[in-house]
Amino acid sequence: MKNNNSRRMFIKKSSATAAAVAFGGILPGFSAKNYNRISGANEKIAVASMGVNSRGYAVATNFAAQKNAEVIHVCDVDSRAADKCIDAVEKIQNKRPNSTPDFRHALEDKNVDVLIVTAPDHWHAPAAMLACSAGKHVYLEKPCSHNPNEGELLVKSAKKYNRVLQMGNQRRSWPNVAAAIAELHAGVIGKPYYAKTWYTNNRASIGIGKQAAVPTWLNYDLWQGPAPRRAFKDNLIHYNWHWFWHWGTGEALNNGTHMVDLARWGLQVDYPTKVSSTGGRFRYQDDWQTPDTQMISIEFGNKGMITWEGRSCNGKNNEGTSTGITFYAENGSMTIESGNAYKIHDLKNNLIKEVKNERVINTSNLVDPAQELDALHIQNFFEGIKTGKAVISDIESGHQSTLLVQLGNIAQRSGRTLHIDPTNGHIKNDREAMKYWSREYEKGWEPTI
């Protein structure tokens, strides 16, 4: 990315740094000095955290709580969020991190090993790609990208720079969830062929926004980053950007990604053959653009299918849980609930096994529903960095899962049933739908490898 001389200089410096550490490293991409610093028994992985409001605050403080990590840069365009996070991190690790509003300056720090990306969706892939090119590993919150083209670029970037890039679909690391999938693969209910996933909530109206002066605490230009410039409105920041296509990806990627990822994992499928979607913004008449009610159907030929039901404005539970997944198979069904728990029923609906969650998980807490369990995902990421072992949610897998719900949104926005090439996930013979495969970028901010 570059939209002025300083950005060009930043990329030049970052590329030079990446090239320098790529030669002579004990692990690919590491210098001996960097490797020694993080691999010793008492050494820590140095982290920069980008986007520390709400969920970003929870992730940053969770990293700070890990004994083998240290948060050394806190990066946010909101000075209030940055100050709050810096104070919290200091209390946890007894060392105050640097306040680095522009995360790109943190990438210039040779001591940084990892960039956490918990900024809004339109920044996910571009920021992660910049980090890879600067020689940093990336912990990337879901969804991994704003659109399918970015996802493919991200996979290529991680491979080119040989970086460990873990997506934050943390449930893959929750022990009972992983045990459920293992039982499913072992045939506990026979061959599964259908996975029903869902998410429910009671979100209020966001109203009709008014153009307003940018608050003094906000760097709105950097917040927009790669997205074409739009005037600031008083109902956009924070969180409501999720419901605008320009910056967000709707409930399907905001929460659907988690369960659709488990569905794909459980069914052992990759790319689909057909995707359709119905829904709309029904509950309120306001600025909210993405669906508040949506049904996505994802077919995998004769291998099976996945559906996702999203209800943003009616929190009635399915199967007694606000978010979850049920696998249907030859000999019964398995339901993985919102927490770290699952149930197995036979074809006569008799409960034949129940594994309960031994930890408290509050899925209505949008900031930090399961800190202890999510730490397992972080440690899996660290293991990948230190040993080279494949992480449980590598970026190729993360892209495949993200793509499924992206295709659902494309089907919704184009009003078309999409026919998909099952070898690569690309839409076949549909120019109208392909308009949503990528996006327009602010001039000079286009993500490149």
C-alpha positions in Angstrom: 0.0 0.0 0.0 1.2 3.5 -0.7 -0.6 6.7 -1.1 2.2 9.2 -0.5 6.0 9.2 -0.1 5.9 8.1 3.5 3.9 5.0 2.6 6.3 4.2 -0.2 9.2 4.6 2.2 7.4 2.4 4.7 7.0 -0.4 2.2 10.6 0.0 1.1 11.9 -0.3 4.6 9.5 -3.2 5.4 10.5 -5.2 2.3 14.2 -4.6 3.1 13.6 -5.9 6.6 11.8 -9.0 5.4 14.5 -9.7 2.9 17.2 -9.3 5.5 15.7 -11.8 7.9 14.8 -14.2 5.2 18.5 -15.1 4.7 20.4 -17.0 7.3 17.5 -17.7 9.6 17.4 -20.9 11.7 13.7 -21.2 11.0 12.6 -19.8 7.6 12.3 -16.1 7.8 14.1 -15.7 11.2 17.5 -14.4 11.9 19.6 -16.2 14.5 19.2 -13.3 16.9 15.4 -13.3 16.6 15.2 -17.0 16.9 17.3 -17.1 20.0 15.2 -14.4 21.6 11.9 -16.3 21.3 12.9 -19.9 21.6 14.5 -20.0 25.0 12.7 -21.2 28.0 12.4 -17.8 29.5 12.1 -15.7 26.3 8.9 -14.3 25.0 7.2 -13.7 21.7 6.9 -9.9 21.1 3.5 -8.8 19.9 2.0 -5.7 18.4 -1.8 -5.4 18.6 -3.8 -3.5 16.0 -7.3 -2.5 16.9 -7.9 -2.7 20.6 -11.5 -1.6 21.1 -14.0 -4.2 22.3 -12.9 -7.6 21.0 -9.4 -6.3 20.2 -9.0 -5.3 23.9 -9.9 -8.9 24.9 -7.5 -10.4 22.5 -4.6 -8.1 23.3 -5.0 -8.6 27.1 -5.3 -12.4 26.5 -1.9 -12.3 24.7 -0.5 -10.2 27.5 -1.6 -12.8 30.0 0.4 -15.6 28.2 3.7 -16.2 30.0 5.5 -16.7 26.8 4.4 -13.5 25.2 4.8 -9.7 25.7 2.7 -7.0 24.1 5.2 -4.3 23.1 3.0 -2.1 20.9 -0.7 -1.1 21.2 -2.0 0.4 17.9 -5.4 2.0 17.5 -6.9 5.0 15.7 -9.0 5.7 18.8 -6.7 7.2 21.4 -9.3 6.4 24.1 -9.3 2.7 23.3 -5.5 2.7 23.1 -5.0 4.3 26.5 -7.5 1.8 28.1 -5.7 -1.2 26.6 -2.2 0.1 27.4 -3.2 0.5 31.1 -4.7 -3.0 31.2 -1.8 -4.7 29.5 0.7 -2.9 31.8 -1.2 -4.3 34.8 -1.1 -7.8 33.4 2.5 -8.0 32.3 4.0 -5.4 34.6 5.6 -3.6 31.6 4.0 -0.8 29.7 3.6 -1.2 25.9 4.3 1.5 23.5 1.5 3.6 22.1 1.9 3.3 18.4 -1.3 4.7 16.7 -0.3 3.7 13.2 0.4 0.0 13.2 2.7 0.3 10.2 5.3 1.9 12.5 5.1 -1.1 14.8 5.9 -3.3 11.8 9.2 -1.3 11.4 10.3 -2.5 14.8 12.7 -5.4 14.3 11.8 -6.7 17.8 8.2 -7.4 16.8 7.5 -11.1 16.0 3.7 -11.0 15.7 0.9 -8.6 14.6 -2.5 -9.2 16.0 -5.2 -7.8 13.6 -8.5 -7.1 15.3 -9.4 -4.0 13.4 -12.6 -3.8 11.3 -13.1 -6.3 8.5 -12.0 -4.0 5.6 -8.5 -3.8 7.2 -8.0 -7.6 8.0 -6.3 -8.8 4.8 -4.5 -5.6 3.9 -3.0 -5.3 7.4 -2.1 -9.0 7.5 -0.4 -8.7 4.1 1.7 -5.7 5.2 2.7 -7.7 8.3 3.8 -10.7 6.2 5.8 -8.5 3.9 7.5 -7.0 6.9 8.5 -10.4 8.2 5.9 -10.7 10.9 3.6 -13.6 11.8 -0.1 -12.8 12.1 -2.9 -13.7 14.4 -5.9 -12.6 12.4 -9.4 -12.4 13.8 -12.2 -13.8 11.6 -13.2 -13.2 8.9 -9.8 -13.3 7.3 -10.8 -11.0 4.5 -13.5 -8.5 3.3 -13.9 -10.3 0.0 -12.8 -13.5 -1.8 -10.0 -11.8 -3.8 -8.4 -10.6 -0.6 -8.6 -14.0 0.8 -6.7 -15.5 -2.1 -4.1 -12.7 -2.0 -3.6 -13.4 1.7 -2.9 -17.1 1.2 -0.4 -16.2 -1.5 1.2 -13.6 0.8 1.7 -16.0 3.7 3.3 -18.5 1.4 5.6 -16.0 -0.3 7.0 -14.6 3.0 6.8 -18.0 4.8 4.8 -16.6 7.7 2.6 -18.4 10.2 -0.9 -16.9 9.9 -3.6 -18.2 12.2 -7.2 -17.1 11.9 -9.1 -16.5 15.1 -11.8 -19.2 14.7 -10.9 -20.2 18.2 -13.4 -23.0 18.6 -11.1 -25.3 16.7 -8.9 -25.3 19.8 -11.7 -25.8 22.4 -11.1 -29.3 23.7 -14.7 -30.6 23.7 -15.4 -29.1 20.3 -12.3 -30.8 18.9 -13.3 -34.1 20.6 -16.8 -33.8 19.1 -15.3 -33.4 15.6 -12.9 -36.3 16.2 -15.9 -38.5 17.2 -17.8 -37.4 14.1 -14.8 -38.3 11.9 -14.5 -41.7 13.7 -18.1 -42.5 12.6 -20.0 -42.2 15.9 -23.2 -41.5 14.0 -22.1 -42.8 10.7 -21.5 -40.6 7.7 -22.6 -37.0 8.2 -24.2 -35.3 5.2 -25.9 -32.2 6.5 -24.7 -29.5 8.9 -27.2 -26.9 10.2 -25.6 -23.8 11.7 -27.2 -20.7 13.3 -26.7 -17.5 15.3 -29.3 -15.4 17.0 -29.3 -12.0 18.8 -31.5 -9.1 19.7 -29.6 -6.2 18.1 -31.3 -2.8 18.3 -31.7 -0.3 15.5 -28.7 1.8 14.5 -31.0 4.7 13.4 -30.3 7.2 10.6 -26.8 8.6 10.9 -26.0 12.2 10.5 -22.8 13.6 9.0 -20.7 15.0 11.9 -17.3 16.3 12.7 -14.7 13.6 13.2 -14.1 13.2 17.0 -10.7 14.5 18.2 -9.9 11.1 19.6 -10.2 9.4 16.1 -7.9 9.2 13.1 -10.7 8.6 10.7 -8.5 8.6 7.6 -6.4 5.7 8.9 -9.5 4.0 10.2 -10.8 3.9 6.6 -7.4 2.9 5.2 -7.9 0.9 2.1 -11.6 1.7 1.8 -12.7 4.5 -0.5 -13.4 7.6 1.5 -16.8 8.2 2.9 -18.0 11.1 5.1 -18.0 10.4 8.9 -21.5 9.7 10.4 -22.4 9.6 14.0 -23.8 6.0 14.0 -20.8 4.2 12.4 -18.0 3.9 15.0 -17.7 1.7 16.9 -19.3 -1.7 15.9 -22.0 -0.5 13.6 -19.6 -0.6 10.6 -20.4 -4.3 10.6 -23.7 -3.6 8.9 -22.4 -1.5 6.0 -21.1 -3.3 3.0 -18.4 -0.7 2.5 -16.5 -1.7 5.6 -18.3 -4.7 7.1 -19.5 -8.2 6.0 -22.7 -8.6 8.0 -23.7 -11.2 10.5 -22.8 -14.0 8.1 -19.1 -13.3 8.5 -19.3 -11.6 11.8 -20.6 -14.7 13.6 -21.5 -17.2 10.9 -17.9 -17.8 10.1 -17.3 -19.6 13.4 -20.0 -22.3 13.0 -19.7 -22.6 9.2 -16.0 -23.3 9.8 -16.9 -26.1 12.2 -19.4 -27.4 9.7 -16.8 -27.6 6.9 -14.3 -29.2 9.3 -16.9 -31.8 10.4 -18.1 -32.7 6.9 -14.5 -32.7 5.6 -15.3 -30.6 2.6 -13.5 -27.8 0.9 -15.1 -25.8 -1.9 -18.8 -26.0 -2.7 -20.7 -26.6 -6.0 -23.7 -24.4 -5.4 -24.6 -21.5 -3.0 -27.8 -19.6 -2.5 -29.2 -17.1 0.0 -32.4 -15.5 1.0 -33.1 -12.7 3.5 -33.0 -9.0 4.1 -33.1 -6.1 6.5 -36.6 -6.6 7.9 -36.8 -5.6 11.5 -36.0 -1.9 11.3 -35.9 0.8 8.6 -32.5 2.4 9.2 -29.0 2.7 7.8 -28.3 -1.0 8.4 -27.5 -2.5 4.9 -26.6 -6.2 5.5 -29.3 -8.8 6.2 -30.7 -9.0 9.8 -32.4 -12.3 8.7 -30.6 -14.6 6.4 -30.6 -18.2 5.2 -27.5 -19.4 3.3 -27.4 -22.8 1.6 -24.1 -24.3 0.6 -24.0 -27.5 -1.4 -21.1 -29.8 -2.0 -22.4 -32.1 -4.7 -23.2 -35.5 -3.3 -20.9 -35.0 -0.3 -23.5 -33.0 1.6 -24.6 -29.5 2.5 -24.3 -26.7 5.0 -26.9 -24.1 6.0 -26.5 -21.0 8.1 -29.4 -19.2 9.7 -28.7 -15.7 11.0 -31.2 -13.8 13.1 -29.7 -10.5 14.3 -32.9 -9.1 15.7 -34.7 -12.0 17.2 -32.8 -14.0 19.8 -35.1 -17.1 20.0 -32.7 -20.0 20.5 -32.4 -23.0 18.3 -31.8 -26.4 20.0 -31.7 -24.4 23.3 -28.6 -22.4 22.3 -28.1 -19.0 20.7 -25.4 -20.2 18.4 -24.5 -23.7 17.4 -24.3 -26.5 14.9 -26.1 -29.8 14.4 -24.7 -32.5 12.2 -27.1 -35.0 10.7 -25.8 -38.4 9.7 -26.8 -42.0 8.8 -27.3 -43.1 12.4 -28.1 -40.0 14.3 -27.2 -36.4 15.0 -24.6 -34.4 17.0 -25.2 -30.9 18.3 -22.2 -28.7 19.3 -23.6 -25.9 21.5 -22.5 -22.3 21.9 -20.0 -23.3 24.5 -17.5 -26.1 24.8 -20.1 -28.9 24.9 -21.9 -31.4 22.7 -24.7 -33.9 22.6 -25.3 -37.0 20.4 -28.7 -38.4 19.6 -29.7 -41.6 17.8 -32.2 -41.7 14.9 -35.1 -42.1 17.5 -34.0 -38.9 19.2 -32.7 -40.6 22.2 -29.8 -38.9 23.9 -26.9 -41.4 23.8 -24.0 -39.1 24.9 -23.6 -35.7 26.5 -20.3 -33.9 27.1 -20.8 -30.8 29.2 -18.8 -27.7 29.3 -16.7 -27.5 32.5 -15.9 -23.8 32.0 -18.3 -20.8 32.0 -18.8 -19.3 28.5 -21.0 -16.3 28.0 -21.7 -16.1 24.2 -23.7 -12.9 24.7 -20.5 -11.2 25.8 -19.3 -9.9 22.4 -15.9 -8.9 23.8 -14.6 -11.9 25.6 -16.8 -15.0 25.9 -14.1 -17.6 26.5 -10.7 -16.2 27.4 -9.3 -19.4 29.0 -10.3 -21.5 26.0 -9.2 -18.9 23.5 -5.7 -19.0 25.1 -5.4 -22.6 23.7 -5.7 -21.1 20.2 -3.0 -18.6 21.0 -0.7 -21.2 22.3 -1.2 -23.3 19.2 -0.2 -20.3 17.1 2.9 -19.8 19.2 3.8 -23.5 18.8 3.6 -23.0 15.0 6.0 -20.1 15.2 8.5 -21.8 17.4 8.5 -25.3 15.9 7.2 -24.9 12.4 4.3 -27.3 13.2 1.1 -26.6 11.2 -1.4 -24.6 13.2 -4.9 -25.7 13.7 -6.4 -22.9 11.6 -3.8 -22.0 8.9 -4.8 -19.2 6.5 -5.7 -21.6 3.6 -8.2 -23.3 5.8 -9.4 -20.0 7.2 -9.9 -18.6 3.7 -11.9 -21.7 2.6 -14.3 -21.3 5.5 -14.5 -17.5 5.1 -15.2 -18.0 1.4 -18.3 -20.1 2.1 -20.1 -17.3 3.8 -18.7 -14.7 1.4 -20.3 -16.6 -1.4 -23.5 -16.6 0.6 -23.4 -12.8 0.8 -22.6 -12.6 -2.9 -25.6 -14.8 -3.7 -27.7 -12.5 -1.4 -26.5 -9.2 -3.0 -26.7 -10.4 -6.6 -30.0 -12.2 -6.1 -28.6 -15.3 -7.9 -27.9 -18.9 -7.2 -24.1 -19.3 -7.6 -22.6 -22.3 -9.4 -19.1 -22.9 -8.1 -16.0 -24.6 -9.4 -15.3 -27.2 -6.6 -11.6 -27.2 -7.3 -11.0 -23.6 -6.3 -14.2 -22.0 -5.1 -14.6 -19.6 -8.0 -18.0 -18.5 -9.3 -18.7 -20.0 -12.8 -20.1 -18.0 -15.7 -21.7 -15.1 -13.8 -20.4 -11.6 -14.5 -23.0 -10.0 -12.2 -22.1 -12.1 -9.2 -18.4 -11.6 -9.9 -18.8 -7.9 -9.3 -18.7 -8.7 -5.6 -15.6 -10.9 -5.8 -13.3 -8.0 -5.1 -13.9 -4.3 -4.2 -12.7 -0.8 -5.1 -9.9 0.7 -3.0 -8.8 4.2 -2.1 -6.3 5.2 -4.7 -2.8 4.2 -3.5 -4.0 1.8 -0.8 -4.6 -1.3 -3.0 -3.3 -4.5 -1.3 -0.5 -6.1 -3.2 1.9 -9.0 -2.7 
